[in-house]
């Protein structure tokens, strides 16, 4: 969504390459920059004006990054300083960061915050400029010369690596890549996850993002079609053979990082069997202490107990789609196919929890291993 926030840029001379980038952002072409290098033309349905003239009064603030951090900062600045002007820059053409590219498409209620951000964006004292990359189109040093305050509000875009053999095999994807793919982020528009070679996918982790990825793989495409999922992802998901997703965690159900709300939602998917081994539900005194001090951990554990009790229920569609939770398992190697070209499975080491009372329990390997196959 391209917001119509084409207001006057600060009248100080812009570096030519940044003015050119801004023109590209607004027009899709590199016109609107004069030979002197700096005045940028802004087009609206009502007028054509030149970004020059008298200097704006008040505090001049530049925010790099248009996600929640950026817009919340802009909102506070505009409320606190009545004469402040805020310019928001982002390397993408569209604003809202993780609200747009990180929130699952079947969670529209979470994206409602965009309405709040939009009210900030349409303020006469706020401007948005997309397709402007810090370090390429303009430097931090140049921004500091142009503004009274520069706020760096962009997030980390690198992935945390596992550091195990086989991590770079074809078919292994970071959660960020997969989430950006189904949300239509331009950096992952060409990602081609293999959803055909196997009926099983393995997700390492049991937090909310892991549940998001599992839900997208296991929810019916008829339901997904009613969301704002990227069209290219929906096309591939319609052809997917994935019917079984394994969620692997190093620790136990008491320590699972997901919230009760997310877990309850995925347990409610029609035709999905959520499998939990009853042996994994045995609690230690340390587990009981954790649940005593954390209501959220207790609620999540109780949902896993419920899932184990429903395992034999025909109402959960046994044999249709399956979501096993594998607790006390640590990935030690991504296994290659016979030709070594792509992923074929994951080697897992069984773990046990150790830790003194009052301190977080940590997973320790036992030297017992098992392999799980996937595509």
C-alpha positions as a Markdown table, in Angstrom:
| # | Residue | x | y | z |
|---|---|---|---|---|
| 1 | Unk | 0.0 | 0.0 | 0.0 |
| 2 | Unk | 1.5 | 3.3 | -1.1 |
| 3 | Unk | 0.6 | 6.0 | 1.3 |
| 4 | Unk | -0.2 | 9.4 | -0.2 |
| 5 | Unk | 2.1 | 11.3 | 2.1 |
| 6 | Unk | 4.0 | 13.4 | -0.4 |
| 7 | Unk | 4.7 | 16.5 | 1.7 |
| 8 | Unk | 7.5 | 19.0 | 1.4 |
| 9 | Unk | 11.0 | 17.6 | 2.2 |
| 10 | Unk | 13.1 | 19.8 | 4.4 |
| 11 | Unk | 14.2 | 22.8 | 2.3 |
| 12 | Unk | 17.9 | 22.3 | 3.0 |
| 13 | Unk | 19.7 | 21.0 | -0.1 |
| 14 | Unk | 19.4 | 17.2 | -0.5 |
| 15 | Unk | 22.4 | 15.1 | -1.6 |
| 16 | Unk | 21.7 | 14.4 | -5.3 |
| 17 | Unk | 21.7 | 10.6 | -5.0 |
| 18 | Unk | 19.1 | 10.8 | -2.1 |
| 19 | Unk | 16.9 | 13.2 | -4.0 |
| 20 | Unk | 17.1 | 10.9 | -7.0 |
| 21 | Unk | 16.2 | 7.9 | -4.8 |
| 22 | Unk | 13.2 | 9.8 | -3.4 |
| 23 | Unk | 12.1 | 10.7 | -6.9 |
| 24 | Unk | 12.3 | 7.0 | -7.8 |
| 25 | Unk | 10.3 | 6.2 | -4.6 |
| 26 | Unk | 7.5 | 8.5 | -5.6 |
| 27 | Unk | 7.5 | 8.4 | -9.4 |
| 28 | Unk | 9.2 | 5.2 | -10.3 |
| 29 | Unk | 11.7 | 7.2 | -12.3 |
| 30 | Unk | 14.7 | 9.5 | -11.7 |
| 31 | Unk | 13.3 | 12.8 | -12.8 |
| 32 | Unk | 12.5 | 15.7 | -10.5 |
| 33 | Unk | 16.1 | 16.4 | -9.5 |
| 34 | Unk | 17.6 | 19.7 | -10.8 |
| 35 | Unk | 21.1 | 20.0 | -12.1 |
| 36 | Unk | 22.2 | 21.8 | -8.9 |
| 37 | Unk | 21.5 | 18.5 | -7.1 |
| 38 | Unk | 18.9 | 18.8 | -4.6 |
| 39 | Unk | 15.5 | 20.1 | -5.2 |
| 40 | Unk | 12.9 | 17.4 | -5.4 |
| 41 | Unk | 9.6 | 17.6 | -7.1 |
| 42 | Unk | 6.5 | 16.2 | -5.3 |
| 43 | Unk | 3.4 | 15.4 | -7.2 |
| 44 | Unk | -0.1 | 15.3 | -5.7 |
| 45 | Unk | -3.5 | 15.3 | -7.3 |
| 46 | Unk | -3.9 | 18.9 | -6.3 |
| 47 | Unk | -0.5 | 20.5 | -6.9 |
| 48 | Unk | 3.0 | 20.3 | -8.1 |
| 49 | Unk | 5.5 | 21.9 | -5.8 |
| 50 | Unk | 9.2 | 22.2 | -5.3 |
| 51 | Unk | 10.7 | 21.1 | -2.1 |
| 52 | Unk | 12.4 | 24.3 | -1.4 |
| 53 | Unk | 11.5 | 27.6 | 0.2 |
| 54 | Unk | 11.5 | 28.7 | 3.7 |
| 55 | Unk | 13.0 | 26.6 | 6.4 |
| 56 | Unk | 10.6 | 24.7 | 8.6 |
| 57 | Unk | 10.4 | 25.8 | 12.2 |
| 58 | Unk | 10.7 | 23.6 | 15.2 |
| 59 | Unk | 12.5 | 20.4 | 15.9 |
| 60 | Unk | 13.5 | 18.5 | 12.8 |
| 61 | Unk | 13.5 | 14.7 | 13.3 |
| 62 | Unk | 14.4 | 11.9 | 10.9 |
| 63 | Unk | 13.4 | 8.3 | 11.8 |
| 64 | Unk | 15.1 | 5.5 | 9.8 |
| 65 | Unk | 12.7 | 2.6 | 9.8 |
| 66 | Unk | 9.0 | 2.5 | 9.4 |
| 67 | Unk | 8.0 | -0.4 | 11.6 |
| 68 | Unk | 6.3 | -0.2 | 15.0 |
| 69 | Unk | 9.4 | 1.3 | 16.6 |
| 70 | Unk | 9.6 | 4.0 | 14.0 |
| 71 | Unk | 5.9 | 5.0 | 14.0 |
| 72 | Unk | 5.6 | 4.8 | 17.8 |
| 73 | Unk | 8.6 | 7.1 | 18.0 |
| 74 | Unk | 7.1 | 9.5 | 15.5 |
| 75 | Unk | 3.8 | 9.5 | 17.3 |
| 76 | Unk | 5.4 | 10.4 | 20.6 |
| 77 | Unk | 7.6 | 13.1 | 19.1 |
| 78 | Unk | 4.6 | 14.8 | 17.3 |
| 79 | Unk | 2.6 | 14.8 | 20.5 |
| 80 | Unk | 5.4 | 16.0 | 22.8 |
| 81 | Unk | 6.7 | 18.8 | 20.5 |
| 82 | Unk | 4.0 | 20.8 | 18.9 |
| 83 | Unk | 6.3 | 22.3 | 16.2 |
| 84 | Unk | 8.3 | 19.2 | 15.4 |
| 85 | Unk | 8.5 | 17.8 | 11.9 |
| 86 | Unk | 9.2 | 14.1 | 11.3 |
| 87 | Unk | 10.5 | 12.4 | 8.2 |
| 88 | Unk | 10.3 | 8.6 | 8.1 |
| 89 | Unk | 12.7 | 6.8 | 5.8 |
| 90 | Unk | 12.6 | 3.1 | 4.8 |
| 91 | Unk | 14.5 | 1.0 | 2.3 |
| 92 | Unk | 11.2 | -0.6 | 1.2 |
| 93 | Unk | 8.6 | 1.3 | -0.9 |
| 94 | Unk | 5.8 | 0.5 | 1.7 |
| 95 | Unk | 5.7 | 1.3 | 5.4 |
| 96 | Unk | 4.9 | -0.6 | 8.6 |
| 97 | Unk | 7.8 | -3.1 | 8.8 |
| 98 | Unk | 7.0 | -6.2 | 10.8 |
| 99 | Unk | 3.3 | -5.4 | 11.0 |
| 100 | Unk | 3.2 | -5.9 | 7.3 |
| 101 | Unk | 5.9 | -8.5 | 6.7 |
| 102 | Unk | 6.0 | -10.4 | 10.1 |
| 103 | Unk | 2.5 | -10.8 | 11.3 |
| 104 | Unk | 0.8 | -13.9 | 10.0 |
| 105 | Unk | -1.8 | -13.2 | 7.3 |
| 106 | Unk | -4.5 | -15.1 | 9.3 |
| 107 | Unk | -4.0 | -12.6 | 12.2 |
| 108 | Unk | -5.7 | -9.5 | 10.9 |
| 109 | Unk | -6.6 | -8.3 | 14.4 |
| 110 | Unk | -2.9 | -7.8 | 15.1 |
| 111 | Unk | -2.5 | -5.7 | 12.0 |
| 112 | Unk | -5.2 | -3.2 | 13.1 |
| 113 | Unk | -2.4 | -1.1 | 14.6 |
| 114 | Unk | -1.7 | 0.0 | 11.1 |
| 115 | Unk | -4.7 | 2.3 | 11.5 |
| 116 | Unk | -3.0 | 4.0 | 14.4 |
| 117 | Unk | 0.2 | 4.4 | 12.4 |
| 118 | Unk | -1.7 | 5.7 | 9.4 |
| 119 | Unk | -3.1 | 8.5 | 11.5 |
| 120 | Unk | 0.4 | 9.5 | 12.4 |
| 121 | Unk | 1.5 | 9.3 | 8.8 |
| 122 | Unk | -1.1 | 11.6 | 7.4 |
| 123 | Unk | -0.2 | 14.4 | 9.8 |
| 124 | Unk | 0.9 | 17.6 | 8.1 |
| 125 | Unk | 4.1 | 17.4 | 10.1 |
| 126 | Unk | 5.0 | 13.8 | 9.1 |
| 127 | Unk | 6.3 | 12.6 | 5.7 |
| 128 | Unk | 7.2 | 9.1 | 4.6 |
| 129 | Unk | 9.9 | 8.3 | 2.0 |
| 130 | Unk | 10.3 | 4.7 | 0.8 |
| 131 | Unk | 13.1 | 3.2 | -1.4 |
| 132 | Unk | 15.7 | 5.1 | 0.6 |
| 133 | Unk | 18.5 | 3.0 | 1.9 |
| 134 | Unk | 20.8 | 4.2 | 4.6 |
| 135 | Unk | 24.4 | 3.8 | 3.6 |
| 136 | Unk | 23.6 | 3.7 | -0.1 |
| 137 | Unk | 21.2 | 6.6 | -0.9 |
| 138 | Unk | 22.4 | 8.7 | 2.0 |
| 139 | Unk | 24.8 | 8.3 | 4.9 |
| 140 | Unk | 24.2 | 8.7 | 8.6 |
| 141 | Unk | 26.6 | 11.6 | 8.6 |
| 142 | Unk | 24.6 | 13.4 | 6.0 |
| 143 | Unk | 21.3 | 12.8 | 7.9 |
| 144 | Unk | 22.9 | 14.2 | 11.1 |
| 145 | Unk | 23.7 | 17.4 | 9.1 |
| 146 | Unk | 20.2 | 17.7 | 7.8 |
| 147 | Unk | 18.3 | 17.0 | 11.1 |
| 148 | Unk | 18.4 | 18.0 | 14.7 |
| 149 | Unk | 17.7 | 14.4 | 15.7 |
| 150 | Unk | 18.2 | 11.1 | 13.8 |
| 151 | Unk | 16.5 | 8.0 | 15.2 |
| 152 | Unk | 17.7 | 4.5 | 13.9 |
| 153 | Unk | 14.5 | 2.4 | 14.3 |
| 154 | Unk | 15.2 | -0.4 | 11.9 |
| 155 | Unk | 15.4 | -4.0 | 13.1 |
| 156 | Unk | 17.9 | -6.7 | 12.6 |
| 157 | Unk | 17.6 | -8.5 | 9.3 |
| 158 | Unk | 20.2 | -11.3 | 9.8 |
| 159 | Unk | 19.4 | -14.8 | 10.9 |
| 160 | Unk | 20.7 | -16.6 | 13.9 |
| 161 | Unk | 22.5 | -19.7 | 12.6 |
| 162 | Unk | 22.4 | -23.1 | 14.3 |
| 163 | Unk | 26.0 | -23.8 | 13.7 |
| 164 | Unk | 25.4 | -27.5 | 12.8 |
| 165 | Unk | 26.6 | -29.4 | 9.7 |
| 166 | Unk | 24.2 | -29.3 | 6.7 |
| 167 | Unk | 22.7 | -25.9 | 7.6 |
| 168 | Unk | 23.3 | -24.6 | 4.1 |
| 169 | Unk | 21.7 | -27.5 | 2.3 |
| 170 | Unk | 19.0 | -26.7 | -0.3 |
| 171 | Unk | 15.6 | -26.9 | 1.4 |
| 172 | Unk | 16.7 | -25.4 | 4.7 |
| 173 | Unk | 15.2 | -22.0 | 5.3 |
| 174 | Unk | 15.4 | -19.4 | 8.1 |
| 175 | Unk | 12.0 | -18.6 | 9.7 |
| 176 | Unk | 12.5 | -15.0 | 8.5 |
| 177 | Unk | 12.8 | -16.1 | 4.9 |
| 178 | Unk | 9.7 | -18.2 | 5.1 |
| 179 | Unk | 7.6 | -15.6 | 6.9 |
| 180 | Unk | 8.7 | -12.9 | 4.4 |
| 181 | Unk | 7.8 | -15.3 | 1.6 |
| 182 | Unk | 4.2 | -15.8 | 2.6 |
| 183 | Unk | 3.8 | -12.2 | 3.6 |
| 184 | Unk | 5.0 | -10.9 | 0.2 |
| 185 | Unk | 8.2 | -9.2 | 1.3 |
| 186 | Unk | 10.1 | -8.2 | -1.9 |
| 187 | Unk | 13.3 | -9.7 | -0.6 |
| 188 | Unk | 11.8 | -13.2 | -0.6 |
| 189 | Unk | 9.4 | -12.9 | -3.5 |
| 190 | Unk | 11.4 | -15.4 | -5.5 |
| 191 | Unk | 11.9 | -18.0 | -2.7 |
| 192 | Unk | 10.8 | -21.4 | -3.9 |
| 193 | Unk | 10.3 | -23.6 | -0.8 |
| 194 | Unk | 10.1 | -27.3 | -1.8 |
| 195 | Unk | 6.6 | -28.3 | -0.7 |
| 196 | Unk | 6.5 | -31.3 | -3.1 |
| 197 | Unk | 9.3 | -33.7 | -2.3 |
| 198 | Unk | 8.0 | -34.9 | 1.1 |
| 199 | Unk | 4.8 | -34.9 | 3.1 |
| 200 | Unk | 6.8 | -33.9 | 6.2 |
| 201 | Unk | 8.4 | -30.6 | 7.3 |
| 202 | Unk | 10.5 | -30.0 | 10.4 |
| 203 | Unk | 10.5 | -26.7 | 12.3 |
| 204 | Unk | 13.2 | -26.2 | 14.9 |
| 205 | Unk | 11.7 | -24.2 | 17.7 |
| 206 | Unk | 8.3 | -24.0 | 19.5 |
| 207 | Unk | 7.7 | -20.3 | 19.8 |
| 208 | Unk | 5.0 | -18.2 | 18.2 |
| 209 | Unk | 6.8 | -17.8 | 14.9 |
| 210 | Unk | 7.3 | -21.5 | 14.7 |
| 211 | Unk | 3.5 | -21.9 | 15.3 |
| 212 | Unk | 2.8 | -19.3 | 12.6 |
| 213 | Unk | 4.9 | -21.2 | 10.1 |
| 214 | Unk | 3.3 | -24.5 | 11.0 |
| 215 | Unk | -0.2 | -23.0 | 10.8 |
| 216 | Unk | 0.5 | -21.6 | 7.3 |
| 217 | Unk | 1.7 | -25.1 | 6.1 |
| 218 | Unk | -1.2 | -27.0 | 7.7 |
| 219 | Unk | -4.3 | -24.7 | 7.4 |
| 220 | Unk | -6.5 | -25.3 | 4.4 |
| 221 | Unk | -5.8 | -23.1 | 1.4 |
| 222 | Unk | -9.5 | -22.3 | 1.3 |
| 223 | Unk | -9.1 | -20.6 | 4.7 |
| 224 | Unk | -5.8 | -18.9 | 3.7 |
| 225 | Unk | -7.4 | -17.5 | 0.5 |
| 226 | Unk | -9.6 | -15.3 | 2.7 |
| 227 | Unk | -6.5 | -13.7 | 4.3 |
| 228 | Unk | -4.0 | -11.2 | 2.8 |
| 229 | Unk | -1.4 | -14.0 | 2.2 |
| 230 | Unk | 0.8 | -13.3 | -0.8 |
| 231 | Unk | -0.7 | -14.7 | -4.0 |
| 232 | Unk | 2.5 | -16.5 | -5.0 |
| 233 | Unk | 2.6 | -18.3 | -1.7 |
| 234 | Unk | -1.0 | -19.3 | -1.9 |
| 235 | Unk | -0.4 | -20.8 | -5.4 |
| 236 | Unk | 2.4 | -22.9 | -4.1 |
| 237 | Unk | 0.6 | -23.9 | -0.9 |
| 238 | Unk | -2.3 | -25.2 | -3.1 |
| 239 | Unk | 0.1 | -27.7 | -4.6 |
| 240 | Unk | 1.8 | -28.6 | -1.3 |
| 241 | Unk | 2.2 | -32.2 | -0.3 |
| 242 | Unk | 3.0 | -31.3 | 3.3 |
| 243 | Unk | 0.6 | -33.0 | 5.7 |
| 244 | Unk | 2.8 | -33.4 | 8.7 |
| 245 | Unk | 4.9 | -30.8 | 10.5 |
| 246 | Unk | 7.2 | -31.6 | 13.4 |
| 247 | Unk | 7.8 | -28.9 | 16.0 |
| 248 | Unk | 11.1 | -29.6 | 17.7 |
| 249 | Unk | 12.2 | -28.1 | 21.1 |
| 250 | Unk | 15.3 | -28.6 | 23.2 |
| 251 | Unk | 13.4 | -28.4 | 26.5 |
| 252 | Unk | 10.0 | -29.6 | 27.7 |
| 253 | Unk | 6.4 | -28.5 | 27.4 |
| 254 | Unk | 6.7 | -26.4 | 30.6 |
| 255 | Unk | 9.4 | -24.3 | 28.9 |
| 256 | Unk | 7.8 | -24.0 | 25.4 |
| 257 | Unk | 8.1 | -20.4 | 24.2 |
| 258 | Unk | 4.7 | -20.1 | 22.5 |
| 259 | Unk | 1.8 | -18.4 | 24.1 |
| 260 | Unk | -1.4 | -20.1 | 25.2 |
| 261 | Unk | -3.4 | -18.0 | 22.6 |
| 262 | Unk | -1.3 | -19.2 | 19.7 |
| 263 | Unk | -1.3 | -22.8 | 20.9 |
| 264 | Unk | -5.0 | -22.8 | 21.4 |
| 265 | Unk | -5.5 | -21.5 | 17.9 |
| 266 | Unk | -3.5 | -24.1 | 16.1 |
| 267 | Unk | -5.1 | -26.9 | 18.2 |
| 268 | Unk | -8.4 | -25.7 | 16.9 |
| 269 | Unk | -7.6 | -26.1 | 13.2 |
| 270 | Unk | -10.2 | -28.4 | 11.6 |
| 271 | Unk | -8.8 | -31.8 | 10.5 |
| 272 | Unk | -5.5 | -31.4 | 12.4 |
| 273 | Unk | -4.2 | -33.9 | 15.0 |
| 274 | Unk | -1.9 | -32.3 | 17.6 |
| 275 | Unk | 0.2 | -35.0 | 19.1 |
| 276 | Unk | 2.1 | -34.9 | 22.4 |
| 277 | Unk | 3.7 | -37.9 | 24.0 |
| 278 | Unk | 2.4 | -38.4 | 27.6 |
| 279 | Unk | 5.9 | -39.3 | 28.7 |
| 280 | Unk | 7.0 | -35.8 | 27.9 |
| 281 | Unk | 4.4 | -34.4 | 30.3 |
| 282 | Unk | 6.0 | -35.8 | 33.4 |
| 283 | Unk | 7.1 | -32.9 | 35.5 |
| 284 | Unk | 10.0 | -32.4 | 37.9 |
| 285 | Unk | 10.0 | -30.3 | 41.1 |
| 286 | Unk | 11.8 | -27.6 | 39.0 |
| 287 | Unk | 9.0 | -27.7 | 36.4 |
| 288 | Unk | 6.4 | -27.3 | 39.1 |
| 289 | Unk | 8.3 | -24.3 | 40.5 |
| 290 | Unk | 8.4 | -22.7 | 37.1 |
| 291 | Unk | 4.7 | -23.1 | 36.6 |
| 292 | Unk | 4.1 | -21.7 | 40.1 |
| 293 | Unk | 5.8 | -18.4 | 39.3 |
| 294 | Unk | 4.7 | -18.2 | 35.7 |
| 295 | Unk | 1.0 | -18.4 | 34.9 |
| 296 | Unk | 1.6 | -18.3 | 31.2 |
| 297 | Unk | 3.9 | -21.4 | 31.4 |
| 298 | Unk | 1.2 | -23.2 | 33.4 |
| 299 | Unk | -1.5 | -22.4 | 30.8 |
| 300 | Unk | 0.7 | -23.6 | 27.9 |
| 301 | Unk | 1.5 | -26.9 | 29.8 |
| 302 | Unk | -2.2 | -27.5 | 30.5 |
| 303 | Unk | -3.0 | -27.1 | 26.8 |
| 304 | Unk | -0.3 | -29.7 | 26.0 |
| 305 | Unk | -2.0 | -32.1 | 28.6 |
| 306 | Unk | -5.3 | -31.5 | 26.8 |
| 307 | Unk | -3.7 | -32.2 | 23.4 |
| 308 | Unk | -2.4 | -35.5 | 24.7 |
| 309 | Unk | -5.8 | -36.4 | 26.1 |
| 310 | Unk | -7.4 | -35.7 | 22.7 |
| 311 | Unk | -5.0 | -37.8 | 20.7 |
| 312 | Unk | -7.5 | -40.6 | 20.2 |
| 313 | Unk | -10.4 | -38.3 | 19.4 |
| 314 | Unk | -11.8 | -38.8 | 15.9 |
| 315 | Unk | -13.0 | -35.2 | 15.9 |
| 316 | Unk | -9.4 | -34.0 | 15.4 |
| 317 | Unk | -9.2 | -35.7 | 12.0 |
| 318 | Unk | -6.6 | -38.4 | 12.6 |
| 319 | Unk | -4.9 | -39.3 | 9.3 |
| 320 | Unk | -5.6 | -35.9 | 7.7 |
| 321 | Unk | -3.0 | -33.5 | 8.9 |
| 322 | Unk | -0.7 | -33.9 | 11.9 |
| 323 | Unk | 1.3 | -31.7 | 14.2 |
| 324 | Unk | 3.6 | -33.7 | 16.5 |
| 325 | Unk | 5.5 | -31.8 | 19.2 |
| 326 | Unk | 8.9 | -33.3 | 19.8 |
| 327 | Unk | 10.2 | -32.2 | 23.2 |
| 328 | Unk | 13.7 | -32.8 | 24.7 |
| 329 | Unk | 15.3 | -32.9 | 21.3 |
| 330 | Unk | 18.4 | -30.9 | 20.1 |
| 331 | Unk | 19.3 | -30.7 | 16.4 |
| 332 | Unk | 22.9 | -31.6 | 15.9 |
| 333 | Unk | 23.0 | -32.1 | 12.1 |
| 334 | Unk | 20.9 | -31.5 | 9.0 |
| 335 | Unk | 21.0 | -34.7 | 7.0 |
| 336 | Unk | 21.6 | -34.6 | 3.2 |
| 337 | Unk | 19.9 | -36.6 | 0.5 |
| 338 | Unk | 21.8 | -39.5 | -1.1 |
| 339 | Unk | 23.3 | -37.2 | -3.7 |
| 340 | Unk | 24.2 | -34.6 | -1.1 |
| 341 | Unk | 22.2 | -31.9 | -3.0 |
| 342 | Unk | 19.5 | -31.1 | -0.5 |
| 343 | Unk | 18.0 | -31.7 | 2.9 |
| 344 | Unk | 16.6 | -35.2 | 3.7 |
| 345 | Unk | 16.3 | -35.2 | 7.5 |
| 346 | Unk | 17.5 | -33.9 | 10.8 |
| 347 | Unk | 19.6 | -35.8 | 13.4 |
| 348 | Unk | 18.3 | -35.1 | 16.9 |
| 349 | Unk | 20.0 | -35.7 | 20.3 |
| 350 | Unk | 17.8 | -36.5 | 23.3 |
| 351 | Unk | 18.2 | -34.0 | 26.1 |
| 352 | Unk | 17.5 | -33.8 | 29.8 |
| 353 | Unk | 17.0 | -30.6 | 31.9 |
| 354 | Unk | 19.4 | -29.5 | 34.5 |
| 355 | Unk | 19.4 | -26.5 | 36.7 |
| 356 | Unk | 19.1 | -25.4 | 40.3 |
| 357 | Unk | 15.9 | -24.3 | 41.9 |
| 358 | Unk | 15.1 | -20.7 | 41.0 |
| 359 | Unk | 17.2 | -20.7 | 37.9 |
| 360 | Unk | 16.2 | -21.5 | 34.3 |
| 361 | Unk | 16.7 | -25.1 | 33.4 |
| 362 | Unk | 18.9 | -25.8 | 30.5 |
| 363 | Unk | 18.9 | -28.7 | 28.0 |
| 364 | Unk | 21.9 | -31.1 | 28.2 |
| 365 | Unk | 22.6 | -33.7 | 25.6 |
| 366 | Unk | 22.5 | -37.4 | 26.6 |
| 367 | Unk | 24.4 | -39.0 | 23.7 |
| 368 | Unk | 21.2 | -40.7 | 22.4 |
| 369 | Unk | 20.3 | -39.8 | 18.8 |
| 370 | Unk | 17.5 | -40.3 | 16.4 |
| 371 | Unk | 16.9 | -39.3 | 12.8 |
| 372 | Unk | 13.7 | -37.8 | 11.5 |
| 373 | Unk | 13.0 | -37.6 | 7.7 |
| 374 | Unk | 11.7 | -34.6 | 5.9 |
| 375 | Unk | 11.9 | -33.0 | 2.5 |
